[in-house]
Amino acid sequence: MSDNDDVWIIMPVYHEAAVVADVVTQVQETFPNVVCVDDGSLDDSATQILGTGAHLVRHPVNLGQGAALETGLRYALAREGGRYFVTFDADGQHRVEDVLAMLEVARSGAADVVLGSRFLDPSGSVPWLRRLVLRTAVLFSPATRRLRLTDAHNGLRVLTREVAERVHITMNGMAHASEIIAVLARSSWRVVEVPVTILYTDYSRSKGQSLINGVNILFDLSLRNRST
C-alpha cells in the first residue's frame, strides 16, 4: 500500500509520444493511480502509455484539453478510494515534488482546492510571451481577481473529492482553465495558491501556449459569457 493510494493523477495527452512514458513512469514512483486520457492522438501516445501500466482512456477524435480533463476526472471518481484528484500535464513541465507540497496543504484541511502558481516561485523563469498571455488572462478575468490569484492558467491543480464531484468542465478547449476559476469564484470552497516550478524544456516550449491561444481563450470566454 502506498501513502498516496487516495490520490489520482489525471493526465490529458495529445501527441506526446516522445515523452509521455517517461513522465508517467516518474509520476508512478510516487503516485500509483494515474489515468491518461489520449485525446485523439495520431501518434504513438496510446502505445507508450500502455507500456507503463497506467490507466488509459481514449477519445476517438481530438476534443480538447478541457474535455480530456473532464473524462479523466469522471473515470477517477468512479474508482474506489480516491480523495484527492490532481491535474497534471503530460509534457514533462510539472514536478512531482510540487504535487506533494500541494497535497500537504489539502490534507491539512486548509484548502478544498490547491492551485499551482509559477509567479509565486521567486526562482522561476517564465518566458516573456507566456508571461504576457498569462498576465493578460488575469487582467481580463474578474473571477481570478476575486480569488486574488496570480496564475490563471496553471495546469497543476489539486481538488478534494467534494470539489471534483461538483465541478463539471463544459469548455472543451483551453478556456476550461478560466471556466474552473469562474466556478471556484462562485463557490464557498477554500482556494489556496502555492508556488510551483515549471520546467520549460525545449520540448515543452514547442508545445506551449502561444499568444494566439491566449487570444482564443479570451474569445471563447467572451462567447460563453454572451450565451449565459
C-alpha positions in Angstrom: 0.0 0.0 0.0 1.2 3.5 -0.9 0.7 6.6 1.3 -0.8 8.1 -1.9 -3.3 5.4 -2.7 -6.0 8.0 -2.2 -4.6 10.3 -4.9 -5.5 10.1 -8.6 -3.3 11.9 -11.2 -5.4 12.9 -14.3 -3.2 13.5 -17.3 -4.6 14.7 -20.7 -2.5 13.6 -23.6 -2.3 14.8 -27.2 0.6 13.9 -29.4 3.1 13.3 -26.5 4.6 10.0 -27.7 8.1 11.4 -27.3 7.9 12.0 -23.6 4.7 10.6 -22.1 6.1 7.2 -21.0 8.9 8.8 -19.1 6.6 11.4 -17.5 4.1 8.7 -16.4 6.8 6.4 -15.1 8.3 9.1 -13.0 4.9 10.0 -11.6 4.1 6.4 -10.7 7.1 6.2 -8.5 5.1 8.3 -6.0 1.5 8.1 -7.2 0.3 4.6 -8.3 -3.0 5.8 -9.6 -2.6 7.5 -12.9 -5.2 7.9 -15.7 -4.1 9.2 -19.1 -6.7 10.4 -21.5 -5.4 10.1 -25.0 -7.3 12.9 -26.7 -7.4 11.5 -30.3 -3.7 11.4 -30.8 -2.5 10.3 -34.2 1.0 9.4 -33.0 2.1 6.5 -30.7 1.0 8.1 -27.5 -1.5 5.4 -26.6 1.0 2.6 -27.1 3.6 4.4 -25.0 1.0 4.8 -22.2 0.0 1.1 -22.3 3.7 0.2 -21.7 3.6 2.0 -18.3 0.6 0.2 -16.9 -1.2 3.4 -16.3 -5.0 3.5 -16.8 -5.7 4.6 -20.4 -8.9 6.2 -21.7 -9.1 7.2 -25.4 -11.1 9.8 -27.2 -11.6 8.6 -30.8 -11.1 12.2 -32.0 -9.4 15.3 -30.6 -11.9 17.2 -28.4 -9.5 19.5 -26.5 -7.8 19.5 -23.1 -10.9 20.5 -21.2 -12.8 17.5 -22.5 -9.8 15.2 -21.7 -9.7 16.5 -18.1 -13.4 16.0 -17.7 -13.2 12.5 -19.0 -10.3 11.7 -16.7 -12.0 13.2 -13.6 -15.1 11.1 -14.2 -13.0 8.0 -14.7 -11.0 8.5 -11.5 -14.1 9.4 -9.4 -15.7 6.1 -10.5 -12.7 4.2 -8.9 -12.8 3.4 -5.2 -10.7 5.2 -2.6 -9.9 8.5 -4.3 -9.9 11.5 -2.1 -7.6 13.9 -4.0 -7.5 14.5 -7.7 -4.6 16.1 -9.4 -4.5 17.6 -12.9 -1.0 17.1 -14.4 0.4 17.9 -17.8 1.9 15.2 -20.0 4.8 17.2 -21.5 7.2 17.0 -18.6 6.8 20.6 -17.3 5.3 19.7 -13.9 7.2 18.3 -10.9 6.1 15.5 -8.5 7.6 17.4 -5.6 5.3 20.3 -6.2 2.3 17.9 -6.2 3.4 16.6 -2.8 3.6 20.1 -1.4 0.2 21.0 -2.7 -1.3 17.7 -1.3 0.2 18.6 2.1 -1.9 21.8 2.1 -5.0 19.9 1.0 -4.5 17.1 3.6 -4.1 19.7 6.4 -7.7 20.8 5.8 -6.6 24.4 5.0 -8.0 24.2 1.4 -10.5 22.5 -0.7 -8.6 23.4 -3.9 -4.9 24.0 -4.2 -3.7 25.7 -7.3 -0.1 26.0 -8.5 1.4 29.4 -9.4 4.6 29.9 -11.3 4.6 33.6 -10.3 4.9 32.8 -6.6 8.2 31.0 -7.2 11.0 33.6 -6.9 13.5 31.3 -8.7 11.1 30.6 -11.6 11.7 32.0 -15.1 8.6 32.3 -17.3 9.2 33.1 -21.0 8.1 36.7 -21.7 5.5 35.8 -24.3 3.9 33.3 -21.9 4.1 35.8 -19.1 2.2 38.3 -21.2 -0.5 35.8 -22.1 -1.0 34.8 -18.5 -0.9 38.3 -17.1 -3.5 39.3 -19.7 -5.7 36.4 -18.7 -5.6 37.6 -15.1 -6.4 41.2 -16.1 -9.5 40.2 -18.1 -10.8 37.6 -15.5 -13.0 39.1 -12.7 -13.1 35.6 -11.2 -9.3 35.4 -11.0 -9.2 38.9 -9.4 -12.0 37.9 -6.9 -9.9 35.0 -5.7 -6.7 37.0 -5.7 -4.9 34.5 -7.9 -1.7 35.2 -9.6 -1.7 32.4 -12.3 -4.9 32.0 -14.2 -3.9 29.0 -16.4 -1.6 26.7 -14.5 -2.5 23.1 -15.3 -1.3 21.8 -11.9 -4.3 21.6 -9.5 -5.3 19.5 -6.5 -9.1 19.0 -6.0 -10.7 17.3 -3.0 -13.3 14.8 -3.8 -16.2 17.1 -3.0 -14.9 19.7 -5.5 -14.1 17.1 -8.2 -17.6 15.6 -7.9 -19.2 19.0 -8.4 -17.0 20.7 -10.9 -18.1 19.7 -14.5 -15.9 21.1 -17.3 -18.0 22.1 -20.3 -15.5 24.1 -22.3 -13.5 21.5 -24.3 -10.6 23.7 -25.3 -8.0 25.7 -23.4 -10.6 28.1 -21.9 -11.6 25.3 -19.5 -9.0 26.8 -17.1 -10.9 30.1 -16.8 -14.1 28.1 -16.5 -12.8 26.3 -13.5 -11.7 29.5 -11.9 -15.1 31.0 -12.5 -16.8 28.1 -10.8 -14.5 28.3 -7.8 -15.1 32.1 -7.5 -18.9 31.4 -7.2 -18.5 28.7 -4.6 -17.7 28.7 -0.9 -14.7 26.4 -1.3 -11.4 27.5 0.1 -8.9 28.1 -2.7 -5.2 28.4 -2.0 -2.3 29.1 -4.3 1.2 27.6 -3.7 4.4 28.3 -5.6 5.4 25.7 -8.2 8.3 25.5 -10.6 7.5 24.9 -14.3 10.2 23.1 -16.3 10.4 24.9 -19.6 12.3 22.4 -21.7 12.8 22.8 -25.4 10.1 20.2 -25.9 7.6 21.8 -23.6 8.3 25.3 -25.1 7.5 23.9 -28.6 4.2 22.5 -27.2 3.4 25.5 -25.1 0.6 28.1 -25.2 1.1 30.8 -27.7 -0.2 34.4 -27.8 -2.8 33.3 -30.4 -4.0 30.6 -28.0 -4.3 33.2 -25.3 -6.4 35.4 -27.5 -8.5 32.3 -28.4 -9.1 31.7 -24.7 -10.4 35.2 -24.1 -12.6 35.0 -27.3 -14.1 31.6 -26.2 -14.9 33.1 -22.8 -16.5 36.2 -24.2 -18.8 34.0 -26.4 -19.6 31.9 -23.3 -20.5 35.0 -21.3 -22.8 36.3 -24.0 -24.7 33.0 -24.2 -25.3 32.7 -20.4 
